[in-house]
């Protein structure tokens, strides 16, 4: 490794910023509100079949209005009304409605219309279609199993306990049969009715749930469920007709008592709760799986980068400059490759040729002749080192056998000493030195 960075500093910064932006955008989209059915029969919808109009009117009249995205029952207080507006048939819807019907006071509005959003104007209907009577009857039978839904072209209200007559266009949706007490109705059916349960709607409540039911330990509470068969009275498009807006407000105020509020359940229309913050999504399934993986990765990163146990590992020494460092590196390379014998043979032969050149040996001599000539020169100069013996030992290195490092070092030292003695004299290169 040469220590160079894989990425440049600028590219690394760009990658970090991109990752942070991607994470922020992901949190934004995950934490954004669920739009739900924005043109359907919800209190958020300002389309023709929506209920934003009645919600706004009630608020302007000082009524506390809540558009609930979660736990609608938990938002109710004493005297409140829970509005369940035009739910669509389905298993999940049935479970939700049966839970919501536990409220003390409920206004259930049967479904009648459906529509597709407009492509030209946001929040408007492109087209509306009449639902089948079976859809409305399915919802009705959750509270009145023996009742049915009919449709009529006209109506003359013979019963009207609220005293306000609505204006409805055909087909007018009405209820027939079942255990409903008519509040507004005619000979063909009931427009607004009250569900009458067995025992006149009385339900036993324990004064102390932790104790068994005993005589005198129970109180009664009446549960009120009103069913409106035709939603055109509450829908935005019906507010322009005479009497509809007044009847809608009168219906709500008749059900409200004390400091109660009106809670529109919007979970049935696809609106879900908005989390308190996008970061809370990191601790909800399935996002918590990625959160745990990220936490493990951060823990491993900190473990690898923060303080360690024991003394820190020493960094390798830097490569020294200069001739000595170069020679040491070459020696380490030779030791690593294991070619010691080859290097020593080459060193001995080159040393002998260099000495012959410095002493002006005759040209054309063979290796044996050159060694013999150097032997004679060495004897004349009083050199005791046997050059021929060193050459014979060097020739023996070619057999491929491994020699000990000590013997190779001795041979190199001997040839080096011989060179110094024969060239410069024994006085300057004695064995003692």
C-alpha positions as CSV (number, residue, x, y, z in Angstrom):
1,X,0.0,0.0,0.0
2,X,1.4,3.4,-0.9
3,X,-0.9,5.3,1.5
4,X,-2.7,7.2,-1.3
5,X,-6.5,7.9,-0.7
6,X,-8.9,6.0,-2.8
7,X,-11.2,9.0,-3.3
8,X,-10.2,12.6,-3.5
9,X,-11.4,14.9,-0.6
10,X,-13.8,16.7,-2.9
11,X,-15.4,13.5,-4.2
12,X,-15.7,12.2,-0.6
13,X,-17.5,15.4,0.5
14,X,-19.9,15.1,-2.5
15,X,-20.7,11.5,-1.5
16,X,-21.4,12.5,2.1
17,X,-23.6,15.4,1.1
18,X,-25.6,13.2,-1.4
19,X,-26.1,10.5,1.3
20,X,-27.3,13.1,3.8
21,X,-29.7,14.7,1.3
22,X,-31.1,11.2,0.3
23,X,-31.7,10.4,3.9
24,X,-33.5,13.7,4.6
25,X,-35.7,13.3,1.5
26,X,-36.6,9.8,2.5
27,X,-37.6,10.9,6.0
28,X,-39.7,13.7,4.4
29,X,-41.6,11.4,2.2
30,X,-42.1,8.8,4.9
31,X,-43.3,11.4,7.3
32,X,-45.6,13.2,4.9
33,X,-49.3,13.1,5.4
34,X,-51.4,10.4,3.8
35,X,-53.7,12.2,1.4
36,X,-56.4,9.6,1.6
37,X,-59.6,10.1,-0.5
38,X,-59.4,13.8,-1.1
39,X,-62.5,14.0,-3.2
40,X,-64.6,11.4,-1.3
41,X,-67.1,11.8,1.5
42,X,-64.6,13.0,4.1
43,X,-64.4,16.2,6.2
44,X,-61.2,17.1,4.3
45,X,-63.0,16.9,1.0
46,X,-64.3,20.1,-0.7
47,X,-65.8,18.2,-3.6
48,X,-69.5,18.0,-4.2
49,X,-69.8,14.8,-2.1
50,X,-67.4,15.9,0.6
51,X,-68.1,17.1,4.1
52,X,-65.7,20.1,4.5
53,X,-68.7,22.4,4.3
54,X,-70.6,21.1,7.4
55,X,-67.3,20.9,9.3
56,X,-66.5,24.6,8.5
57,X,-70.1,25.7,9.4
58,X,-69.9,23.9,12.8
59,X,-66.6,25.5,13.6
60,X,-67.9,28.9,12.8
61,X,-70.8,28.3,15.1
62,X,-68.4,27.6,17.9
63,X,-68.6,23.8,17.9
64,X,-65.4,21.9,18.5
65,X,-64.8,19.8,15.4
66,X,-62.1,17.1,15.2
67,X,-61.1,15.4,12.0
68,X,-59.7,12.2,13.4
69,X,-56.9,10.2,11.7
70,X,-56.4,7.7,14.5
71,X,-58.0,6.6,17.8
72,X,-61.4,8.4,17.2
73,X,-62.8,6.9,20.4
74,X,-60.0,8.4,22.4
75,X,-60.8,11.9,21.1
76,X,-64.4,11.7,22.4
77,X,-65.3,13.3,25.7
78,X,-68.6,13.6,27.6
79,X,-71.4,14.8,25.3
80,X,-69.5,14.3,22.1
81,X,-70.8,12.9,18.7
82,X,-68.9,10.5,16.5
83,X,-69.7,10.9,12.8
84,X,-69.2,7.9,10.6
85,X,-69.8,9.2,7.1
86,X,-70.4,6.9,4.1
87,X,-68.1,3.9,4.8
88,X,-67.4,1.5,2.0
89,X,-68.2,-2.2,2.5
90,X,-65.2,-4.5,3.3
91,X,-63.9,-6.7,6.1
92,X,-61.5,-4.1,7.4
93,X,-64.3,-1.5,7.4
94,X,-66.6,-3.8,9.3
95,X,-64.0,-4.3,12.1
96,X,-63.4,-0.6,12.3
97,X,-67.1,0.3,12.4
98,X,-67.9,-2.3,15.1
99,X,-65.1,-0.7,17.2
100,X,-66.4,2.8,16.6
101,X,-70.0,1.9,17.5
102,X,-68.8,1.6,21.1
103,X,-69.1,5.4,21.3
104,X,-72.0,6.8,23.4
105,X,-73.4,8.9,20.6
106,X,-73.0,8.0,16.9
107,X,-74.3,9.5,13.7
108,X,-74.0,7.0,10.9
109,X,-74.4,8.3,7.4
110,X,-75.1,5.6,4.7
111,X,-73.1,5.7,1.5
112,X,-74.8,6.9,-1.7
113,X,-72.2,8.4,-4.1
114,X,-68.8,7.7,-5.5
115,X,-66.7,9.8,-7.8
116,X,-63.4,10.1,-9.6
117,X,-61.2,13.2,-9.2
118,X,-61.1,15.9,-11.8
119,X,-58.0,16.0,-14.1
120,X,-58.4,19.7,-14.6
121,X,-58.9,21.1,-11.1
122,X,-57.5,19.6,-7.9
123,X,-60.0,18.7,-5.2
124,X,-63.0,18.6,-7.6
125,X,-64.9,15.7,-8.9
126,X,-64.5,14.7,-12.5
127,X,-67.6,12.6,-12.4
128,X,-70.0,11.1,-9.8
129,X,-71.8,7.8,-9.9
130,X,-74.6,6.4,-7.8
131,X,-73.6,3.4,-5.6
132,X,-75.8,0.3,-5.5
133,X,-78.4,0.0,-2.7
134,X,-76.5,-3.1,-1.6
135,X,-73.5,-1.0,-0.5
136,X,-75.8,1.2,1.7
137,X,-77.7,-1.8,3.0
138,X,-74.4,-3.5,4.0
139,X,-73.5,-0.6,6.2
140,X,-77.1,-0.3,7.6
141,X,-77.2,-3.9,8.7
142,X,-74.2,-3.4,11.0
143,X,-76.6,-1.6,13.3
144,X,-80.0,-2.8,12.1
145,X,-79.7,-6.4,10.7
146,X,-83.3,-6.6,9.5
147,X,-83.5,-3.2,7.8
148,X,-83.2,-2.5,4.1
149,X,-82.5,0.5,1.8
150,X,-84.9,1.7,-0.8
151,X,-84.9,4.6,-3.2
152,X,-87.8,6.9,-4.0
153,X,-88.4,9.7,-6.6
154,X,-90.2,12.0,-4.1
155,X,-91.0,12.3,-0.4
156,X,-93.6,14.0,1.7
157,X,-92.3,14.0,5.3
158,X,-95.1,12.8,7.6
159,X,-92.7,12.5,10.6
160,X,-90.3,15.2,11.5
161,X,-89.2,15.6,15.1
162,X,-86.6,18.2,14.3
163,X,-89.1,20.5,12.6
164,X,-86.9,21.2,9.5
165,X,-87.8,19.8,6.1
166,X,-84.9,19.0,3.8
167,X,-84.9,19.4,0.0
168,X,-83.6,16.3,-1.8
169,X,-83.4,15.4,-5.4
170,X,-84.3,12.0,-6.8
171,X,-83.4,9.3,-6.1
172,X,-84.0,9.8,-2.4
173,X,-82.5,7.1,-0.3
174,X,-84.6,5.8,2.6
175,X,-84.6,3.0,5.2
176,X,-87.4,0.4,5.6
177,X,-87.8,-2.1,8.4
178,X,-85.5,-2.9,11.3
179,X,-85.6,-1.7,14.8
180,X,-85.4,2.1,14.0
181,X,-87.5,4.8,15.5
182,X,-88.3,7.3,12.7
183,X,-87.2,10.9,13.4
184,X,-87.8,12.1,9.8
185,X,-89.7,9.9,7.4
186,X,-92.7,9.4,5.2
187,X,-94.8,6.5,4.0
188,X,-92.0,5.0,1.9
189,X,-89.3,4.9,4.6
190,X,-87.1,6.6,7.2
191,X,-84.7,9.4,6.3
192,X,-83.3,9.9,9.8
193,X,-83.9,7.2,12.4
194,X,-82.7,6.1,15.8
195,X,-81.5,2.6,16.5
196,X,-83.5,1.1,19.3
197,X,-81.6,-1.8,20.9
198,X,-83.0,-4.4,23.2
199,X,-83.6,-3.1,26.7
200,X,-84.3,0.4,25.4
201,X,-80.7,0.9,24.7
202,X,-79.6,0.5,28.3
203,X,-76.2,-1.0,28.9
204,X,-74.8,-2.1,32.3
205,X,-71.6,-0.5,33.5
206,X,-69.7,-1.7,36.6
207,X,-68.9,1.1,39.0
208,X,-65.6,-0.7,39.8
209,X,-64.5,-3.1,37.0
210,X,-62.1,-4.9,39.3
211,X,-65.0,-6.1,41.5
212,X,-67.7,-8.6,40.5
213,X,-71.1,-7.3,39.6
214,X,-73.3,-7.0,42.7
215,X,-76.7,-5.7,43.5
216,X,-76.6,-1.9,43.6
217,X,-73.1,-1.8,42.1
218,X,-74.2,-1.1,38.5
219,X,-75.2,2.1,36.7
220,X,-76.9,2.5,33.3
221,X,-75.8,4.5,30.3
222,X,-77.8,5.0,27.2
223,X,-76.1,4.6,23.8
224,X,-77.6,6.7,21.0
225,X,-77.1,5.7,17.3
226,X,-78.8,7.9,14.7
227,X,-78.7,6.7,11.1
228,X,-79.1,9.1,8.2
229,X,-80.1,7.3,5.0
230,X,-79.4,10.0,2.4
231,X,-76.1,11.9,2.7
232,X,-77.2,14.7,0.4
233,X,-78.3,16.7,3.5
234,X,-74.7,16.8,4.9
235,X,-72.7,16.8,1.6
236,X,-71.3,20.0,0.1
237,X,-73.5,19.9,-3.0
238,X,-76.7,19.7,-0.8
239,X,-76.0,22.9,1.2
240,X,-77.5,25.1,-1.6
241,X,-80.9,23.5,-1.3
242,X,-83.4,24.9,1.2
243,X,-83.4,23.4,4.6
244,X,-80.4,21.1,4.2
245,X,-77.8,23.1,6.0
246,X,-80.1,24.0,8.8
247,X,-81.2,20.4,9.2
248,X,-77.6,19.2,9.3
249,X,-76.7,21.7,12.0
250,X,-79.8,20.9,14.0
251,X,-79.1,17.2,13.8
252,X,-75.6,17.6,15.2
253,X,-76.7,20.1,17.9
254,X,-79.5,17.8,19.0
255,X,-76.9,15.0,19.6
256,X,-74.4,17.2,21.3
257,X,-74.6,17.8,25.0
258,X,-72.6,20.0,27.4
259,X,-69.1,20.7,26.2
260,X,-69.0,17.8,23.7
261,X,-67.3,17.9,20.4
262,X,-67.9,16.5,16.9
263,X,-65.4,13.9,15.8
264,X,-65.4,12.9,12.1
265,X,-63.7,9.6,11.8
266,X,-61.4,9.8,8.7
267,X,-59.6,6.5,9.0
268,X,-62.4,4.8,7.0
269,X,-61.5,7.2,4.1
270,X,-57.9,6.3,3.9
271,X,-56.5,9.1,6.2
272,X,-54.0,7.7,8.6
273,X,-52.3,9.4,11.6
274,X,-49.5,11.8,11.0
275,X,-46.6,10.9,13.2
276,X,-45.4,13.4,15.7
277,X,-42.1,13.7,13.7
278,X,-40.4,11.9,10.8
279,X,-37.8,10.5,13.2
280,X,-40.4,8.5,15.0
281,X,-40.7,6.4,11.8
282,X,-37.2,5.1,12.5
283,X,-38.6,3.3,15.5
284,X,-41.7,1.7,13.9
285,X,-41.9,-1.5,12.0
286,X,-40.6,-2.1,9.3
287,X,-38.2,0.9,9.5
288,X,-36.8,-0.2,12.9
289,X,-35.0,-3.0,11.1
290,X,-33.0,-0.5,9.1
291,X,-32.5,1.5,12.3
292,X,-31.0,-1.4,14.1
293,X,-28.7,-2.2,11.2
294,X,-27.5,1.4,11.1
295,X,-26.9,1.4,14.9
296,X,-24.8,-1.8,14.6
297,X,-22.8,-0.3,11.7
298,X,-22.2,2.9,13.8
299,X,-21.2,0.8,16.8
300,X,-18.7,-1.2,14.7
301,X,-17.3,2.0,13.2
302,X,-16.8,3.6,16.6
303,X,-15.3,0.3,17.9
304,X,-12.8,0.4,15.1
305,X,-11.8,4.0,15.3
306,X,-12.0,5.0,19.0
307,X,-9.5,4.2,21.7
308,X,-8.2,0.6,21.9
309,X,-7.1,-1.6,24.8
310,X,-3.4,-1.8,25.6
311,X,-0.5,0.0,24.0
312,X,-1.1,1.2,20.5
313,X,0.6,-0.7,17.7
314,X,3.8,1.0,16.5
315,X,3.8,2.3,12.9
316,X,6.4,0.8,10.6
317,X,9.6,2.9,10.4
318,X,9.7,5.1,7.3
319,X,12.0,4.2,4.4
320,X,15.4,6.0,5.1
321,X,16.9,8.0,2.3
322,X,20.5,8.0,1.1
323,X,23.0,5.3,0.1
324,X,22.8,3.4,3.3
325,X,19.0,3.2,3.2
326,X,19.1,2.0,-0.4
327,X,21.7,-0.7,0.4
328,X,19.6,-1.9,3.3
329,X,16.4,-2.1,1.2
330,X,18.3,-4.1,-1.5
331,X,19.6,-6.4,1.2
332,X,16.0,-6.9,2.5
333,X,14.8,-7.6,-1.0
334,X,17.5,-10.2,-1.6
335,X,16.7,-11.8,1.7
336,X,13.0,-11.9,0.8
337,X,13.6,-13.5,-2.5
338,X,16.1,-16.1,-1.1
339,X,18.7,-15.8,-4.0
340,X,21.6,-15.5,-1.6
341,X,23.9,-18.0,-3.4
342,X,23.4,-16.3,-6.8
343,X,24.2,-12.9,-5.4
344,X,27.3,-14.1,-3.6
345,X,28.6,-15.8,-6.8
346,X,28.0,-12.7,-8.8
347,X,29.7,-10.6,-6.2
348,X,32.8,-12.8,-6.1
349,X,33.2,-13.0,-9.9
350,X,32.7,-9.2,-10.3
351,X,35.3,-8.6,-7.5
352,X,37.9,-10.8,-9.2
353,X,37.3,-9.1,-12.6
354,X,37.6,-5.6,-11.0
355,X,40.9,-6.6,-9.3
356,X,42.2,-7.9,-12.6
357,X,41.3,-4.7,-14.3
358,X,43.0,-2.5,-11.6
359,X,46.2,-4.6,-11.7
360,X,46.3,-4.6,-15.5
361,X,46.0,-8.4,-16.0
362,X,46.9,-9.6,-19.5
363,X,43.9,-9.8,-21.8
364,X,42.5,-13.0,-23.2
365,X,43.1,-15.1,-20.1
366,X,40.6,-17.7,-19.2
367,X,39.0,-17.8,-15.7
368,X,41.6,-20.4,-14.6
369,X,44.4,-18.5,-16.1
370,X,43.3,-15.3,-14.6
371,X,43.0,-16.9,-11.1
372,X,46.5,-18.3,-11.5
373,X,47.9,-14.9,-12.5
374,X,46.3,-13.3,-9.5
375,X,47.8,-16.0,-7.3
376,X,51.2,-15.2,-8.5
377,X,50.7,-11.5,-8.0
378,X,49.3,-12.1,-4.5
379,X,52.3,-14.3,-3.6
380,X,54.6,-11.6,-4.8
381,X,52.8,-9.1,-2.6
382,X,52.8,-11.4,0.4
383,X,49.0,-12.1,0.3
384,X,48.1,-15.1,2.4
385,X,44.5,-15.4,1.2
386,X,44.0,-18.2,-1.3
387,X,42.1,-16.7,-4.2
388,X,41.9,-20.1,-6.0
389,X,40.2,-21.7,-2.9
390,X,37.7,-18.8,-2.7
391,X,36.9,-19.3,-6.4
392,X,36.5,-23.0,-6.0
393,X,34.1,-22.4,-3.1
394,X,32.2,-19.9,-5.2
395,X,31.9,-22.4,-8.1
396,X,30.4,-24.9,-5.7
397,X,27.5,-22.5,-5.0
398,X,26.1,-23.4,-8.5
399,X,25.0,-26.9,-7.4
400,X,21.6,-25.4,-6.1
401,X,22.0,-26.5,-2.5
402,X,21.0,-24.0,0.2
403,X,23.9,-22.7,2.3
404,X,23.8,-21.1,5.7
405,X,23.8,-17.4,5.9
406,X,27.0,-17.5,8.0
407,X,29.0,-19.3,5.4
408,X,27.8,-17.0,2.6
409,X,28.7,-13.9,4.7
410,X,32.1,-15.4,5.5
411,X,32.8,-15.9,1.8
412,X,31.8,-12.4,0.9
413,X,34.0,-11.0,3.7
414,X,37.0,-13.1,2.6
415,X,36.8,-12.0,-1.0
416,X,36.4,-8.4,0.1
417,X,39.4,-8.6,2.3
418,X,41.5,-10.3,-0.4
419,X,40.6,-7.5,-2.8
420,X,41.7,-4.8,-0.3
421,X,44.9,-6.5,0.5
422,X,46.0,-7.2,-3.1
423,X,45.1,-3.8,-4.3
424,X,46.0,-1.5,-1.4
425,X,48.5,-3.7,0.5
426,X,48.2,-5.7,3.7
427,X,49.1,-2.8,5.9
428,X,45.9,-1.0,5.1
429,X,43.7,-4.2,4.9
430,X,45.1,-6.5,7.5
431,X,43.0,-9.4,9.0
432,X,43.1,-7.6,12.4
433,X,41.5,-4.6,10.9
